[in-house]
């Protein structure tokens, strides 16, 4: 891969830029007035700049994981495997940047409980789900990069349109969560097809690890809301913070799944 070493440098720059913008926005009130967006996830809103400290700072897990991905690619850790993550500078930078963005994107909501913060939180989720679904489709149908890009953009737009429906839904709460889950389901289906029908050679265990951590995170997300007996609003031990950390682990194993793809010997 050309410019392999710069993958980590760009990821660090991305993390610094996004976190700096986040802190500037919080300090200067750029996100607007607090309207209790994200307030249903147990942790009470504190006085001061950061409304939900546990649910905010736990998002550093995504930043760490995104940087770890970029570092391993830059060091050639998986260089023996020939796939887009080890051979394509754009793919490596793009995916690690999307995972990094999950951090400050979610921080924006939990730190401020504002409408704009909520939109950034959902956008960060849409971007990662759209990448995963489009990447699974690209490898199954042997799409060109241009087709992948069109698919990715269309999926993000679909997520945004579906997210305009704000009536509460059972279990998943919100239509935006539903479309996020739908595209992750598409990803799972096509990754199974890639593995068992297309016979793409990769380490399946990492895909199962990723799915397992994601399902565990979703379980904790559901049992630790405001109405749950587990909920202690004043505690720094928050189930939603665990959701963030477990999702970060799931994202890392998804990366390991992608990076393990190689040609059969």
Secondary structure, 3 states (H helix, E strand, C coil): CCCCCHHHHHHHHHHHHHHHHHHHHHHHCCCCCECCCCCCCCCCCCCCCCCCHHHHHCCHHHHHHHHHHHHHHHCCCCCCCCCHHHHCHHHHHHHHHHHHHHHHHHHHHHHHCEHHHHHHHHHHHHHHHHHHHHHHHHHHHCCCHHHHHHHHHHHHHHHHHHCCCCCCECCCECHHHHHHHHHHHHHHHHHHHHHHCCCCECCHHHHHHHHHHHHHHHHHHHHCCCCCCCCCCCCCCCHHHHHHHHHHHHHHHHHHHHHCCECCC
